């Protein structure tokens, strides 16, 4: 088990940093983490915004670039970015 990570998203266009809650059942328990969700819908452009996602904790850290958008204006969608990241010490 990796241990908990704090996930922080930075929307590159605005510079806004968002600490992601891991309060979902089974999420954030070492292996699966919420990195962006519908709570950020109004913070991104429907056509997409570049977002740097970083995670850090006792097991190590990671950083990856994504594009999230809301083409239907109802739900956030990952438009590009990795499906899996590796946490390194």
C-alpha positions as CSV (number, residue, x, y, z in Angstrom):
1,X,0.0,0.0,0.0
2,X,1.3,3.4,-1.0
3,X,-0.3,5.5,1.7
4,X,-2.3,8.7,1.3
5,X,-1.3,11.4,-1.1
6,X,-2.4,15.1,-1.2
7,X,-3.6,15.9,-4.7
8,X,-3.2,19.5,-5.9
9,X,-4.5,20.7,-9.3
10,X,-3.1,23.9,-10.9
11,X,-5.2,25.4,-13.7
12,X,-2.5,26.8,-15.9
13,X,-4.6,29.6,-17.5
14,X,-5.6,31.1,-14.2
15,X,-2.8,29.8,-11.8
16,X,-5.6,28.7,-9.4
17,X,-4.5,25.8,-7.2
18,X,-7.1,23.3,-6.0
19,X,-6.6,20.7,-3.2
20,X,-8.7,17.7,-4.2
21,X,-10.8,16.1,-1.5
22,X,-10.4,12.3,-1.2
23,X,-13.6,11.8,0.8
24,X,-15.1,9.3,-1.6
25,X,-15.6,5.7,-0.6
26,X,-12.5,3.7,-1.6
27,X,-10.7,6.7,-3.0
28,X,-7.5,8.0,-1.6
29,X,-6.7,4.8,0.2
30,X,-3.4,4.0,-1.6
31,X,-3.7,3.4,-5.3
32,X,-6.8,5.2,-6.6
33,X,-7.2,9.0,-6.2
34,X,-9.7,11.6,-7.5
35,X,-7.6,14.1,-9.5
36,X,-10.4,16.3,-10.9
37,X,-14.2,16.2,-10.6
38,X,-17.4,18.1,-11.4
39,X,-16.9,20.5,-8.5
40,X,-14.3,22.2,-10.8
41,X,-16.8,22.5,-13.7
42,X,-17.0,26.3,-13.5
43,X,-13.3,26.8,-13.2
44,X,-12.4,25.4,-16.6
45,X,-13.3,26.3,-20.1
46,X,-15.8,24.0,-21.9
47,X,-13.3,23.4,-24.7
48,X,-10.5,22.5,-22.2
49,X,-7.9,23.8,-19.9
50,X,-4.4,22.6,-19.2
51,X,-4.1,21.4,-15.6
52,X,-0.9,20.3,-13.8
53,X,-1.9,17.5,-11.3
54,X,0.6,16.9,-8.5
55,X,0.5,14.4,-5.6
56,X,2.7,14.1,-2.6
57,X,2.8,12.0,0.5
58,X,4.9,9.6,2.6
59,X,5.3,7.2,-0.4
60,X,6.7,9.9,-2.7
61,X,5.4,12.3,-5.3
62,X,4.2,12.6,-8.9
63,X,3.3,15.4,-11.4
64,X,1.5,15.0,-14.7
65,X,-0.2,17.3,-17.2
66,X,-3.8,16.9,-18.3
67,X,-6.4,18.7,-20.3
68,X,-9.9,18.8,-18.7
69,X,-12.9,20.3,-20.3
70,X,-16.7,20.2,-20.1
71,X,-17.9,19.7,-23.7
72,X,-21.5,19.0,-22.5
73,X,-21.3,21.9,-19.9
74,X,-22.6,19.4,-17.3
75,X,-19.7,17.1,-16.5
76,X,-15.9,17.4,-16.4
77,X,-14.1,15.2,-18.9
78,X,-10.5,14.3,-19.3
79,X,-9.6,15.3,-22.8
80,X,-5.9,14.3,-22.6
81,X,-3.4,13.0,-20.1
82,X,-2.1,9.7,-18.7
83,X,-4.5,7.1,-17.3
84,X,-1.9,6.0,-14.8
85,X,1.0,7.8,-13.0
86,X,3.9,6.4,-11.0
87,X,4.6,7.7,-7.5
88,X,8.3,8.0,-7.0
89,X,10.2,8.6,-3.7
